[in-house]
Structure formats: structure tokens, C-alpha cells
Amino acid sequence: MTSADNGVNVQALLDARQALKDAPEAALFTWRASSTWDHGVHSTTTIEKFHGLGAEQTHKASSTFESDHPAVFAAEDNGITPIEYLLVGLAGCLTAGVASVAQNRGIQLRKVESVVEGSHDIRGILGADSDVRNGYEGIKVTFHIDADASRQEIEALVAQSQKRSAVFDALTNPTDVTVEVA
């Protein structure tokens, strides 16, 4: 195995995996996002705290995300659409996974780019056709990877990243979602 430095602390991940096998209750995380309506279809979402390892945790900095609709939807385009954030999450998760798997396998990366495209017929969300679903009809992910590895090894990196991706899993398997009014 060659020595690779992709900036991923694989030993810490392997140690965490082992520790969580011994204490599975610590592996239960609750991620949180808080969104506030601004005006029109514009809202601001903040992420700062989460629960994990048996206690409340705080990110080193809060993150704020603007969501809106584009001007072609008669909106102000103050941010990407909420459904585009699904693409952001999927791209980020799969790309990080490739880096982690490559580090673990001793494969040096030079460049990893993922292009994620979602096909969306907006007649559903507009109520123009009740037979059209509101969400994506399909999502396509294309990777461009430059690494010290064969095509087969690169395809295996992507396959393992997909297998371990929380976002890929959430998008491709049923996830219970409960909506309440407090």
C-alpha cells in the first residue's frame, strides 16, 4: 500500500468505529436545523448545535443558509432553492466519502469533483398536474477523479463512498418524517 495524504484522519475514524461498537448508545446523533421565514419564499436556516456522543454538542461556528426561489419563479433569488440543498448534501457526502475511502486504501488523490444533477418537473409543486410528484424524478452523480489508481480502483472508491453515505441512504430509502405544529 502506498502512503497517501488526502487530509483524512482515518485512524481517528477507525478508533471511533471501534469505540462505538462498545458503546452503541453514543452513536445516536440528532442533527438540527432552525429555519426562519424572511419574506416571500425567502428563509434563513441556521445550524449550530446537535446531540451526539451522549451530550449536547456545538459546532465551532454556526452556519447560515439562505433559501429562496429564482427570479424565473417571480422570487428574489436570495439563495438556492430548498431542493437544491439536497444536491449539496449528496455531493458533499459522496465527495467526502471518496476522500476517506481513498485515504484508508492508500490512494493519493489529486482532484475529486462530483457533478450532481436532479431532474425535476415543477408542475407537481405548482399543483398544475396532480400526477406529477413534487420531488426529483431522478438524480445523477458524475465523478471526475484524478488519482494514483486504476479506473477499477476509482470505481471501487465511489462504490464504497455510496455504500457508506448517510445522504445517499436518506434519499434512496424511506425515511420517516414527522411534521408538527407546536
Beta strands, then each sheet from edge to edge (+ up, - down):
strand 1: 30-31
strand 2: 34-39
strand 3: 42-52
strand 4: 55-67
strand 5: 109-119
strand 6: 138-147
sheet 1: 1+ 3- 2+
sheet 2: 1+ 3- 4+
sheet 3: 5+ 6-
end
